[in-house]
């Protein structure tokens, strides 16, 4: 019994030691696994951080490249805008030159028309004089036919040697001169008043005279003559031209309100007149001189809408671009 007891105690001690060592070993194994997982997580986080850093670097490079491209595009756009502005200025200058040339051609054409009208008037006067001379020429044969007795009456000069014949011929020769002298002037006095009746001036004549004074810068005289034409022929198309040049005279003499009224009369009452586009443009310029910018913009827009292909419309687009910016 004494020997078995220590054995039992030793077995119990071994059992106790075994029982106490088994949980400690299990705990260490779990800790190792946990540490391993933590290390794996840390490695994964490090790899993710590295990947994010690499992606952020790529994104930064892309953003930088995009910024550089945007800067280059902005520079290119600015250059294009500058080129467009220069081309637009050049086009506006050319359109102004073309419109000025067209206006000068129109003025030259009107001046040629005025000269032709004056020549036509001179020819009409010459024809009228010829027509007035025709009755006088027709009356001349009657007066030349009567001097025949007068010439025969002068033939008794040879028989003047005989005194018997002179008293016989003298009473017969005296009547012919009395009948021939009044016969000549009577038809001329009757025909001259009929041929010298004055004719009323036509609209074309009035316009040509007024335009000639306008070209010569005789503004007061041209104003009165254009006004006379408009009052005498209110429905004639040349009266529309008269209102246009009245507006031009008013605008050149710093009377924009009167100029606008004359341009309006042309635009409203003569819509088919060739001066209507220029009237729209010059009316807008007169309104701009009076600081009536909204009205001027409406007038320019109306010009572009009604006459989109005219030289005046090109000038109106340029002015609108400067007014709306």
Secondary structure, 3 states (H helix, E strand, C coil): CHHHHHHHHHHHHHHHHHHHHHHHHHHHHHHHHHHHHHHHHHHHHHHHHHHHHHHHHHHHHHHHHHHHHHHHHHHHHHHHHHHHHHHHHHHHHHHHHHHHHHHHHHHHHHHHHHHHHHHHHHHHHHHHHHHHHHHHHHHHHHHHHHHHHHHHHCHHHHHHHCHHHHHHHHHHHHHHHHHHHHHHHHHHHHHHHHHCCCCCCCHHHHHHHHHHHHHCCCHHHHHHHHHHHHHHCCCCHHHHHHHHHHHHHHHHCCCHHHHHHHHHHHHHHCCCCCCHHHHHHHHHHHHHHCCCHHHHHHHHHHHHHHCCCCHHHHHHHHHHHHHHC
